Structure formats: structure tokens, C-alpha cells
Amino acid sequence: HVQLVESGGDSVQAGGSLRLSCTASGYTSRMGWFRQAPGEEREGVAAMTRDGVRSYVDSVKGRFTISKDNAANTLYLQMNSLKPEDTAMYYCAASSAAVELWWFVLHGREPREYSVWGQGTQVTVS
């Protein structure tokens, strides 16, 4: 049973940067970062397959970068040019189920497609 441990959340000013980390205790085929603000639905921010295919929500393209160190089983989210609307609890999620590339492009950032979740780390931008 894979477990995820996240870190890196903090309070920053608009325009600042943060890097989130998520370490998995076992094998994963795809991982992602999700966020949820109070009163909002959980949103898929970025996801990545083990082979390196990436998917981003439009609102973070050009500002956020997802990356992964497969040897260390660690997923990162580099967040630059942060905006107040990026404020949320950020969650790491993972799945060990293999998927086709076309499926990942269509569904890779849907929260319901991930079965393992971290505890969340708060990002506040003011």
C-alpha cells in the first residue's frame, strides 16, 4: 500500500515562488498535484506519468512545472509567479494503474482517477 508524504507549503506574497515535494513509499505509474480552496471542488493542477508525460490545467501553464525523480520516488511542483487565486490546500495523489497515453491526456488530472492521497500542504498567496 503506497503512502505519500508532502511538504513545501507556505505563505508567500504574490509573485513569489514555492516548491512542493511529495515522496511515495512504493511504485506509482502516475502522480499528480491537486488543490482545493474552501467551498470549491478539488482541481487537478498538474499530473505526470512515470514516462514523463505532463498535463497542466490552463490557469498554471507557464508558471508551474511538475517534475519527478523516479529513483527517489519524489514528485515536485515548482510554482512561480504565484497569484492570490493559487491559494488552496495542495494534495499529492498517485496511482499504480497503467494507462494509455490518450487516456492520460483526457483524464490524467481527474481526482477520481487517483486512489492514493497525501495529507495536503497549505499554500497561501497574499
C-alpha positions, 0 to 999 in steps of 0.5 A: 500500500503506497503512502505519500508524504508532502511538504513545501507549503507556505505563505508567500506574497504574490509573485513569489515562488514555492516548491512542493515535494511529495515522496511515495513509499512504493511504485506509482505509474502516475502522480499528480498535484491537486488543490482545493480552496474552501467551498470549491471542488478539488482541481487537478493542477498538474499530473505526470506519468512515470514516462514523463508525460505532463498535463497542466490545467490552463490557469498554471501553464507557464508558471508551474512545472511538475517534475519527478525523480523516479529513483527517489520516488519524489514528485515536485511542483515548482510554482512561480509567479504565484497569484492570490487565486493559487491559494488552496490546500495542495494534495499529492495523489498517485496511482499504480494503474497503467494507462494509455497515453490518450487516456492520460491526456483526457483524464490524467488530472481527474481526482477520481482517477487517483486512489492514493492521497497525501495529507495536503500542504497549505499554500497561501498567496497574499 
